[in-house]
Amino acid sequence: MRRAGGEASWEWGERGPGAVLAQGVLAGGRAGAGGGRRVAVVSITVLVPDEHGVAAFADVDGVRAVRYEPGELPEEAADAEVLVPGFLSADKVRLVGSLPKLRLVQLLTAGAEAWVGQLPGHVMLSTCSGAHGGSTAEWVVAALLTVFRDMREFEDDRRSQTWAMHQTETLQGKKVLVIGAGDLGKQLKRRLDAFDAEVTMVANSARDGIRAISELDDLLPHHDVVALMVPMTPATRHLVDAAFLAKMPDNAVVVNAARGPVVDTEALLVELQSRRLRAALDVTDPEPLPEGHPLWTAPNLLLTPHVAGSCTGVHARAYRVVVEQVRQFARGEEPSNLVRGDY
């Protein structure tokens, strides 16, 4: 099996971890009076950052999960072939360099930009795609409902004990351009469809039901909302720049549930301060947002501190995906969420 993406490709030979686990039987010997072959107990060591990970792997045959602290690795780290970093891992180079048998870094996050280019060529990188799409899509819908139904204004009225009825906008019938057709984008479309919004999906290349990114210039003027659900790559950095924003119609809404640098912050601030456009941001550039940054006081902005995926059940959802990716690795397969190239 060969890793794709760059010259640092690698192969598993017949004695790779998956081959050993798949073989799993020792010739000779008998197991009890009934005879038969003895099953070899072969274990892949997986370093996990918390007790959620230990529990998730407890019933997975052939896998030994060991909890670690980044500053103090356990003795079992010398045998670890898989590393599951915590949600907020730091000092990646030192951590990876301390694991001589490492073959796979399996993330708990859907985004991999912090790890791309940080690993030796023989180490695979796999994301947690499939775990956070639902909760992130839910945040986008909540943000749009908050904006269109004037929820913040009504809360201000409550605090001032003011009963002031007025007509609001509605998500029904809004034309929403979803940029990104992976798990996040698909999950968002499902939810927007339920609100009778008109959804257009955009990806790198056109396919059935999906428009190409090259068509953005024609699409932007005709949509009320642009929802960003793309990974952070060199190609998506500042995808939303001044020229992009200028093509959006007055009063349109930019929603960023992707990564902060997908949006040119300075260009967005110009549009917000003129009150021509509106925005809902769960991520920012810089992040965390420093005290005194103009985004804190920008008009027409709904801002949350990168919490779209941070909700009840996040660990269970993430580890369901992680366990499946590690099972695939143990069978000698490429993880289905394998990062290739810049991804």
ChimeraX attribute file (.defattr): number of C-alpha atoms within 10 A of each C-alpha:
attribute: neighborCount
match mode: 1-to-1
recipient: residues
	/A:1	12
	/A:2	11
	/A:3	21
	/A:4	14
	/A:5	13
	/A:6	10
	/A:7	8
	/A:8	12
	/A:9	14
	/A:10	14
	/A:11	10
	/A:12	15
	/A:13	11
	/A:14	10
	/A:15	11
	/A:16	14
	/A:17	20
	/A:18	21
	/A:19	16
	/A:20	17
	/A:21	21
	/A:22	12
	/A:23	13
	/A:24	14
	/A:25	14
	/A:26	12
	/A:27	10
	/A:28	9
	/A:29	10
	/A:30	13
	/A:31	11
	/A:32	9
	/A:33	6
	/A:34	7
	/A:35	9
	/A:36	12
	/A:37	14
	/A:38	15
	/A:39	13
	/A:40	14
	/A:41	12
	/A:42	17
	/A:43	16
	/A:44	20
	/A:45	21
	/A:46	28
	/A:47	28
	/A:48	22
	/A:49	20
	/A:50	16
	/A:51	12
	/A:52	14
	/A:53	23
	/A:54	18
	/A:55	13
	/A:56	18
	/A:57	21
	/A:58	11
	/A:59	10
	/A:60	14
	/A:61	14
	/A:62	17
	/A:63	21
	/A:64	18
	/A:65	26
	/A:66	22
	/A:67	19
	/A:68	22
	/A:69	13
	/A:70	16
	/A:71	9
	/A:72	9
	/A:73	16
	/A:74	13
	/A:75	10
	/A:76	16
	/A:77	22
	/A:78	14
	/A:79	16
	/A:80	22
	/A:81	21
	/A:82	27
	/A:83	25
	/A:84	24
	/A:85	22
	/A:86	16
	/A:87	10
	/A:88	7
	/A:89	12
	/A:90	12
	/A:91	9
	/A:92	14
	/A:93	12
	/A:94	11
	/A:95	16
	/A:96	17
	/A:97	12
	/A:98	13
	/A:99	19
	/A:100	12
	/A:101	16
	/A:102	22
	/A:103	20
	/A:104	24
	/A:105	23
	/A:106	27
	/A:107	25
	/A:108	25
	/A:109	20
	/A:110	21
	/A:111	20
	/A:112	20
	/A:113	16
	/A:114	11
	/A:115	15
	/A:116	15
	/A:117	11
	/A:118	13
	/A:119	17
	/A:120	13
	/A:121	15
	/A:122	16
	/A:123	19
	/A:124	23
	/A:125	24
	/A:126	26
	/A:127	23
	/A:128	24
	/A:129	21
	/A:130	19
	/A:131	24
	/A:132	24
	/A:133	22
	/A:134	19
	/A:135	21
	/A:136	24
	/A:137	26
	/A:138	18
	/A:139	20
	/A:140	24
	/A:141	18
	/A:142	13
	/A:143	21
	/A:144	22
	/A:145	15
	/A:146	17
	/A:147	23
	/A:148	16
	/A:149	16
	/A:150	16
	/A:151	14
	/A:152	12
	/A:153	13
	/A:154	16
	/A:155	12
	/A:156	11
	/A:157	14
	/A:158	12
	/A:159	9
	/A:160	9
	/A:161	9
	/A:162	11
	/A:163	9
	/A:164	9
	/A:165	8
	/A:166	7
	/A:167	7
	/A:168	10
	/A:169	11
	/A:170	16
	/A:171	21
	/A:172	14
	/A:173	14
	/A:174	18
	/A:175	18
	/A:176	23
	/A:177	24
	/A:178	25
	/A:179	24
	/A:180	22
	/A:181	19
	/A:182	17
	/A:183	19
	/A:184	27
	/A:185	23
	/A:186	18
	/A:187	19
	/A:188	26
	/A:189	22
	/A:190	13
	/A:191	16
	/A:192	22
	/A:193	13
	/A:194	9
	/A:195	15
	/A:196	13
	/A:197	17
	/A:198	17
	/A:199	19
	/A:200	17
	/A:201	20
	/A:202	27
	/A:203	19
	/A:204	14
	/A:205	11
	/A:206	14
	/A:207	10
	/A:208	5
	/A:209	8
	/A:210	17
	/A:211	20
	/A:212	14
	/A:213	16
	/A:214	13
	/A:215	14
	/A:216	15
	/A:217	13
	/A:218	9
	/A:219	16
	/A:220	20
	/A:221	16
	/A:222	15
	/A:223	20
	/A:224	20
	/A:225	24
	/A:226	22
	/A:227	24
	/A:228	25
	/A:229	27
	/A:230	23
	/A:231	22
	/A:232	21
	/A:233	17
	/A:234	13
	/A:235	11
	/A:236	14
	/A:237	16
	/A:238	18
	/A:239	17
	/A:240	21
	/A:241	16
	/A:242	18
	/A:243	11
	/A:244	18
	/A:245	23
	/A:246	17
	/A:247	16
	/A:248	22
	/A:249	16
	/A:250	15
	/A:251	16
	/A:252	21
	/A:253	24
	/A:254	24
	/A:255	25
	/A:256	24
	/A:257	26
	/A:258	26
	/A:259	24
	/A:260	21
	/A:261	21
	/A:262	26
	/A:263	27
	/A:264	19
	/A:265	19
	/A:266	14
	/A:267	17
	/A:268	22
	/A:269	19
	/A:270	15
	/A:271	21
	/A:272	19
	/A:273	17
	/A:274	12
	/A:275	15
	/A:276	16
	/A:277	23
	/A:278	23
	/A:279	26
	/A:280	21
	/A:281	24
	/A:282	22
	/A:283	24
	/A:284	23
	/A:285	16
	/A:286	11
	/A:287	12
	/A:288	11
	/A:289	14
	/A:290	11
	/A:291	8
	/A:292	8
	/A:293	10
	/A:294	14
	/A:295	22
	/A:296	13
	/A:297	10
	/A:298	20
	/A:299	17
	/A:300	19
	/A:301	22
	/A:302	19
	/A:303	17
	/A:304	14
	/A:305	12
	/A:306	17
	/A:307	13
	/A:308	22
	/A:309	21
	/A:310	13
	/A:311	11
	/A:312	9
	/A:313	10
	/A:314	14
	/A:315	16
	/A:316	15
	/A:317	15
	/A:318	23
	/A:319	22
	/A:320	16
	/A:321	21
	/A:322	28
	/A:323	17
	/A:324	14
	/A:325	23
	/A:326	26
	/A:327	18
	/A:328	15
	/A:329	21
	/A:330	25
	/A:331	17
	/A:332	21
	/A:333	16
	/A:334	19
	/A:335	22
	/A:336	15
	/A:337	18
	/A:338	20
	/A:339	19
	/A:340	14
	/A:341	11
	/A:342	15
	/A:343	15
